[in-house]
Amino acid sequence: CSSDLISSVLSLGGLGTIILSLASKSVAEQLVSGIGLSTSGQFVEGEKIKLGDGTKGRIFKIGVTHVELRLSDETIVRIPNSQIFDQRIVNLSRMHRNQVKQTLRFRYEDIDKMPIVTEEIKAEIMASCPKLIKMNRPFRVHWRGIEKDHLEVVVDCRFNIPPTGTARWDNRQEVLEAIYRAVKRCGVEFARPSFSVESDCKVAEER
């Protein structure tokens, strides 16, 4: 019995050593990653970043082993330094330009007007959006496709506006308003999404 007890204690001690070793390794990784993040100057507290996995938020706190990120819904998430260190980081607070891209759907009945519509949308955006970058950056309004139930036009433009804050959303609204004015002036209508009666009935039966 005593030998069994000793063996159990030794086994437990070995397991404890392994656990402690793994824990120490994890802490060391976080510390090294933390030093790397601190010295890289990629971001500081208060700046908004976007990670390679799509996570986006404002730096709330930079700790020794982790970073606290405040998301748009005010949730605070704690991310280990090593997870951030291994990802691509985009510092949105240090960017000074912003993209607005919008896909539009038009009716087949207006297919002959598409060249005029694209030109009118482009002209209206140029006249209504003073921060628009007209040179050295893409500014496109093109009829891109003939789809099953609509004609597709893509608007793609850049602005001298940071990609964060109220100014970004105000500018996007100005672009959408400019598009609406141009479309209305051309006398065309947006296409409504089409629905399959057969597929809708099938979903209802499955429920």
N, C-alpha and C positions, 0 to 999 in steps of 0.2 A: 504493500500500500504506500509506504513511504517513498519507494522508488518511482511509483506511478505519479505521486504528487510532485516529486522533484522534476520528472520529465514534463509534466504539465506546466510547471512554473517556467522551466527552460524554454518550452515551446511558446508560452505566452510572452516571455522576454524577447525571444527572437522575432515574434510577430510585432511586438511593440517597437522594436528597433527598426523594422522595415517601415512601419507606419510613420515613425518619427523621421526617418530618412526621406520618405516621399514628401511629407509635409514640409520639411526643410527645403527640399528641392523646389517645391511649388512656391514657397515664400521667396526663395532666392531668385526664381524666374521673374516674379512680380517686381522685386526690388530692382533687378537689372533692367527690366523693361521700363520701369518708372524713371530710372536715371536716363535711359535713352530718350524717353518722351520729353523729359524736362530740358535736356540739353539740345534737343532738335529744334525747339522753338516753333513747332508746328501749330501750337495753340496755347492760349492762356485762359484763365477763368473768365467767364463772361462772353466768350466767343462762341459762335454757332458753327458746328461741324457736321459733316456727313461721312459715315464710314462705308467701307466697301460692301458690307452686307446690307446696306440700305438704311441703317439706323441713323436718325437725324435728330439733333438736339443742341441745346446750349450747355457749355461746360459750367457745371454748378460748383464742383470742387475737384481739385487734383490731389489725390492722396498718395501715400507711400506705396501702396500695393494696388490701388484701384482709382478709377475716375468716376465721378458721379455726373450723370448727364440728365438734364431736365428736358423732357420731351414736350411736344406741342400741347399735350393735354395736361401739362403740369406734373406728370408723373416723373419721379426721380428714379433712375435706374443706376445700379452700381455695376461697372464693367471692369474686370481685372485688367491690369496694365498690359499683360502679355497678349490678351485678345485684341486690344487696340493697336499695340505695337506691330502686330503681324498683318494689319489691314491697311488698305489704301485710305488715306485721310484727305478730305477736301475741306479746307477752312472757308466756309461761306462768308464769314465776316470780313475776310480780306479780299474778297472778289468785288469788282466794281462794275461788272457787266452782267446782263441778265438776258435769257432767251424766252421768247413767247412763241409757242408752236401750237397751232390749232387746226384740227381736221374738220372740214365742212362737208355736209351732205346736201346735194341738190337733186331736184326732180329731173327725170328724163325729158319732160316737156320743155325744159329750158336749155337743152343741150346746145342749141344754136347760139345762145347768149353767153356761154362759158368764157370765150376769149374776152368779151367786154367786161364780164363780172370780175375776172381776175385783175384786169387793168384798173377797174374802178376801186376795188378793194385796196390795191397797192397805193393808188393815188390818195385815197382817203386816209390811210395810215400815215403816209408821209406828211399830209397836211395837218393831221390831228395830234401826232405824237412827237413833240420836239426833241425827246431824248433818243429817238431812233438813230441807229448807226447806219448810215447810207453808204459808207465806203469801207473797204477792207474787211467787212464781215458780211455773211450771207443775209440777204433780204429777198425772200422768194415768196411769190404767190402764184402757184401753178396748179393747173388741172392735172391731177396725178393718175386718175383711174376711172374706168367704167365698170362699176360693180353690179351685182345682181339686181339690186333695187334702188341704186342711186349713183350719182356722179360725184366723184371725190375730188375736192380741192384742198390743198394744204397751204396754210399760211405759216411762214417761218421767218422770224425776225429777231434782231438783237438790239439791246438798249444800254445806254450808259447809266444804268441803275443797279445798285447792289441786289443780289438775289434773295435778300431777307428784308423783313420789315414791311410796314404799311405801303411804302412807295412802290414796292414790287406789285402788290395786289391792285393798287390804284392804277398803275400803268397797264396791267393786264385788262382791267375793266375798260380803260380808254381804247385799247386795241379792239376789244369785242364790240364796243359801241361804234367804232369806226367801221368795222366789218358790217354791222347791221345797217348803218346808214347807206353804205355802198350797195348792199344787196337790195334794200328797199328802193333805192333810186333806179336800179336796173329792172325793177318789176319782176323779180324772180322769187321763188319760195324755197325754203329748205325742205328736204325730203324727210318724211316721217319714217320711223322704223317699221319694217314690214313684219307681220307675224304669220306663222303657219297654223291654220285652223286644225290640221291633222295632228301636229305636234302638241298643240295646246290641249286638245282633247285627250291625247295619250297621257300627258302629265296628270290631268284631272282624274283619269281612270286609275292611275297608279296610286294616287293619294287615297 
